[in-house]
């Protein structure tokens, strides 16, 4: 016996087919190869193992004791390989798997309901897990591989993650229709002077960007309310407590007819929503399929409420 010999899958399949059918011709037909190819594969196995596997008669092949012992191992290997192949086909065919993503609660409320419903209808066997984390936890969830990917705007992405733009966005002002700035086509940062505004708390999410932009524009913001979630800022603005500063994607989500969204200019500040992945990590077919559905939904007019 060759101590370094390891039978190939082709040899094992040929051996198992001959063992079951007892004829080279029948085995060749089952495997869609020639009879001579099966004969060669069996001979290679016998030479490698140093043992005869079949005694040849005029009508059939009879397994030897070595074959009866080898078939137990061979069939187990083939079952495992076939099971592995079926499992991988299920994963690549989106018949099984899991999608785990990190996203802030407000952004999840805006982007995910329609996507999750559509993806679930198309791929009911795939489980979608949502980690609704705070903005300052977003990148760490991706880097720590607690999730497959994140959706949002990382404040400090760093070298450990890769971002791909999902939605082009920018900072805007949300105010009531009776607000002094509501009639303007666009609002400059300097126009905010003297007007009460609502935004997120210091050091949280977009607040450093808002403070830095206002300072560079030479305006001192009159922040009257600081919140953790932009959805809170929206209802506060609707209640007349002040205008809100937030990305337009969040602002346009509101269906309140009394609110208007005005782009902030001088300067215009981009706040794109991105897919964030850990560098060097590829996404599963299930994750890719989920993102494909999301991009399709975001491209539908109903998914965007421009005002």
N, C-alpha and C positions, 0 to 999 in steps of 0.2 A: 504493500500500500504506500502511495505517495503521501508522506506526512503533511505536505503543504497543499494537498489537493482540496479544493472547495468546489462542489458542483455548482454550475450556473443554474439560473431559473429555467432556461431552455432545457437543460439536461433533466432537471427535476420534473418538469411538466411532461417531457417525453417518457420518463421512467414511470410516472404515475399513470399516464394514459395507457402504456403497454401493460402495466400491472393490472389495470381494471379491465381492459379489452382483450388481452392475451394475443393480439395480432398486430403486427407492424402496420399493415395496410389500414386497419380500422383506426389505429392511433394516429397515423399520418393524416387521415381524413378529418379526424376530430381537431387536430392542431393546425390544419390548413398548410401542411408542408408535404414534401415528398417522402415516400417510404424509405428511400436511401438516407435522407436526412435524419429520420428517427433512428435508423440503424446505427448511424455514426454517433449520435448523441448517447445511445445506450452503451456502445462500445467505449466511448470516452469515459463514461461513468465507471464501467467495469475496470478499465485500466487504472483510473485514478484511485478507486477503492481497493484494487487488488483482489477482487472477488467476482465470480460469475453471478449475475443477477437472474438470468433466465436459462432454463434448459430448453433447447429448441427441438420440437417434434415436427412431424409432417403437417399437422393441422393447427398447432398453436404453440405459444410460448408458456412454459410453466415456471412460476416464480421459485427461486431457490430459497433456502433458509435465510441467506443474507438479504434477499429482496424483501422477505416478509418482515424482517427487522428494520430494514431501511425505509420501507413505505410509511411506517408510523411517523418517523421524523420528517420525511419528505412532505407528507400531506399536511402536517402541522405547519411547516414553513410556508407552504403554498396558501394555506388558509390565512395565515398572518399577513402575507404579502397581498392577497386579494382583499382582505379587510382594510389594510392600509390604503390600497388604491381606491376602494370604494369611499373611504372616509375623506380622502383628499379630493375625490371627484365631487362629493357632497359640499365640501368647503368651497371649491372653485366654482361650482355650479350654484352657489348661494342657496343650497338646500339645508344647510346647517351652519352654525357659527354664532358669533357674538360681536356686537359693536358697542364699545365703551368710550364715551366722550366726556370731556370736561367743558362746561359752559356756565356763564353766570345766569342766575335765575331770570333776570329781566330779558336777556337776550334769548334764553331758552323759550320763554313765553312768546317771543316774537317769531322766531325761526322754526322751532321744532314741531309744533302740533300737526301742521299739514304734512310735513316731511315724514314724521313718524307714522302717521296714518297711511300715507301712500306706500311707504317702504314696507310696513307691516302687511298691507294687503298683497303686495307683490311677493314678499318673502316671509311667510308666517312662521317658519321654523327658526328664523334668526332672532336672537334676543337683543334688544336695544337697552343698554344701561346708561343712564345719564347721571353724571357727577355734577350737581349744581353747586359750584364753589364760588367763593368770593373772588373779586378781581385780583387781589394780591396773592391768591393761592393758585391761580390759573396755570402759570408756567411750571410751578413746582409739581403739579399733578401730572403734567406731561413728561417732565424730565425724570420724575420718580417712577415712571411707567405704571402709575396707578390707572391710567387710561390709555387707549390706543392713540387718541389725538384730541386736540382741543379746538374749539371754535370761539374766536373772540379777537381782542386787540391786546396783545401782550405789551405791558409798559416797558419792560426791559427784557427783550427776547433772549439775548445772549448767544453764545456760540453753540450751545447744546441743542438748540431747536432750529427748525426750518419752517418758514411761513410761506403760504401761498394765498394770495388774495382771493377772497370769496365774494365780497361785496365792496364796491367803492363807496366811501362814506366821508363825511366832514362834519365839523361842529356847527350846530344851528341854535337859533333862539326859538323857544316855544312860548307863545303868549296868547292871551285871550284876544278876541276880535275887537274888544273895546280898549285894548292897550294903546298907549301913545305911539308905539313903534309898529303896530300891526299894519298900518296902511303903506309902509315902505316896502319897496320891491326887494331890497336887501338891507341888512343892518350891519354897520361897522362896529368894531369893538369899542371905539370911542363913543358911539351912540349910547352905550350902556351906562355911562356915567349918570348917577342920580336916580337910576331905576332899581328897585329891589329885585334881586335875582336869587334863584334857588339852584343849588348844584350839590354834588356829592361832597362828603366830608373831606377835610384836609388829608393829603397823602394817599387818598383812596381813588383807584380807577383813573378817571380823566382829570381829577382835580389839579395835580401838578401841571398838566398841560394848559388847563384853563388859567391858572394863576400866572404861569410863565408868559402866556400869550398876552394876557391883559396888561401885565407889567411892561412888556416890550412895546405895547401899543400906547402906554402912558395913561392908562385908566385904572382907577381904584374901584373895584367892584363892591357894591353894597349887598353882600351876601346875607340874606335874612333867614334862610333855612338851609341846613346841611343834612343830607340824607345818605342812606347806605345803598338804596336802590332807586334807579331812575323812574321806575313805575310810581314810586312815592312822589317824586318831583312832578310827574305829570298830573296827578290828581290835586296836588297842592296848587299848581298853576291854574287848573280848571276851577279851583275854589276861590281864586282871586288873591292868593298869598304872594304872588310875584311871578315874573317870567322865569323860565328854566333854560339852562345851557346844557346841551347834550348832543350826541351824534344824531344825525338826521334819521338813521335807520330806526332808532328808538322813538324819536319824535313822530315820525310818520306812522308809527304803529297805532297811535291813539286814534280812536274813531269818534272822539268828541267833536261835534261840529262847531263848538265855540272856540276851538283852539286853532291857531295857524302856526306854520313853521317857516321861519325866515333864515336863509343862509347867513352865516356870520362871515364878514369879509374884513380885509385890511388888518391882519392877513386872513386868508382862507386856510383853515387847518384841517388836514386830512386825518380821518379816523377810520381807515379801512378795516373791515372784518375779515379775518384770515383763518385758514385751516393751519393749525400749529402741530407739528410732529417732532418727535425726538430725532435729532440728527443721526443718520445711519440706520434708522428703523423703517422698514417698509410696511405698508398697510396691507391687511388681509383683503381678500376679494370681497368679504362682507362689508368692510369699512369703505372700500372703493365704491361698492354698489350704493351704499348709503349716501356718500358724498355726491354721486352722480344724480341721485334723486333730489338731493338738496339743491344742486345747481339748476336742475330742471325746474324745480318749484320757484326758486328765486328769479328765474327768467320769465315766469308767468306774470302778466300784468296785475292779477289779483293779489300777488304777493307783495306788491309795492304800492303804497298809498301816498303818492306825491301830492303835496298840498302847496 
